[in-house]
Amino acid sequence: MATDYDAPRKGEEELPEDSLEELTSRRNDKESGTVDVDEAEAAESFELPGADLSHEELTVQVLPRQANEFTCASCFLVKSRTQIAKTSGANEYCVDCV
């Protein structure tokens, strides 16, 4: 909804007032905007950096660099030979780092 900032503001006598019955019904409403959250319970569900992961096992098989791959001299990622950038130096760089 667009707001006209140039329009004159309403005075206090022009503002609509809610009746006492409306206000008490909103207070007793079960679906009110307030939410009670236990901060301790919420914090337990987060995994913090540097957490102890000694009980975890790696399930990824690590392969050595293949003949059709190279290691970028800038980002040190192993990439396919199709990713080599055309440079004049002796080092091999990927197209992302050039």
Beta strands, then each sheet from edge to edge (+ up, - down):
strand 1: 69-71
strand 2: 78-80
sheet 1: 1+ 2-
end
